[in-house]
Amino acid sequence: MEITHVIRPRPEPAPGEPKVYGKHVYGNLYNCDREVLSNEERLRQIVVNAAKLGNMTLLDVRSWKIGEGVSIVAIVLESHITIHTWPEYAFATVDVYSCGKHTNPEKAFDYIAAALRAQRVERKVATRNLE
């Protein structure tokens, strides 16, 4: 049985607001917990929790075990969340991109960094608006 999602239409922006409001939070995580970085099911759950904490609508999660590492791609109604890991280097990259003022991609990113037990985090934020 196929699951279908009801997709809400995008609301019209208020006068003076951007036509498209987007925020992309991304970065590198160093000295992470190697066991978490290699645990595909745990990483999938981390992405699900991050989407909830960031107030995003999760549509699908896919994952692939690549050598020791894992790649996770979550499609959220508002855009995506990805994690790519290299347990052999205790390293991961994370992207949380979201369109919509109701979301909090920073909170989702910070949760992922904490869940991977990163000892050092390089985080950047890009605005992805269309005026």
Secondary structure in CASP SS format (residue, H / E / C, confidence):
PFRMAT SS
TARGET T0000
AUTHOR 0000-0000-0000
METHOD secondary structure of the structure
MODEL  1
M C 1.00
E C 1.00
I C 1.00
T C 1.00
H C 1.00
V C 1.00
I C 1.00
R C 1.00
P C 1.00
R C 1.00
P C 1.00
E C 1.00
P C 1.00
A C 1.00
P C 1.00
G C 1.00
E C 1.00
P C 1.00
K C 1.00
V E 1.00
Y C 1.00
G E 1.00
K E 1.00
H E 1.00
V E 1.00
Y E 1.00
G E 1.00
N E 1.00
L E 1.00
Y E 1.00
N C 1.00
C C 1.00
D C 1.00
R H 1.00
E H 1.00
V H 1.00
L H 1.00
S C 1.00
N C 1.00
E H 1.00
E H 1.00
R H 1.00
L H 1.00
R H 1.00
Q H 1.00
I H 1.00
V H 1.00
V H 1.00
N H 1.00
A H 1.00
A H 1.00
K H 1.00
L H 1.00
G C 1.00
N C 1.00
M C 1.00
T C 1.00
L E 1.00
L E 1.00
D E 1.00
V E 1.00
R E 1.00
S E 1.00
W E 1.00
K E 1.00
I E 1.00
G C 1.00
E C 1.00
G E 1.00
V E 1.00
S E 1.00
I E 1.00
V E 1.00
A E 1.00
I E 1.00
V E 1.00
L C 1.00
E C 1.00
S E 1.00
H E 1.00
I E 1.00
T E 1.00
I E 1.00
H E 1.00
T E 1.00
W E 1.00
P H 1.00
E H 1.00
Y H 1.00
A C 1.00
F E 1.00
A E 1.00
T E 1.00
V E 1.00
D E 1.00
V E 1.00
Y E 1.00
S E 1.00
C E 1.00
G C 1.00
K C 1.00
H C 1.00
T C 1.00
N C 1.00
P H 1.00
E H 1.00
K H 1.00
A H 1.00
F H 1.00
D H 1.00
Y H 1.00
I H 1.00
A H 1.00
A H 1.00
A H 1.00
L C 1.00
R C 1.00
A C 1.00
Q C 1.00
R E 1.00
V E 1.00
E E 1.00
R E 1.00
K E 1.00
V E 1.00
A E 1.00
T E 1.00
R C 1.00
N C 1.00
L E 1.00
E C 1.00
END
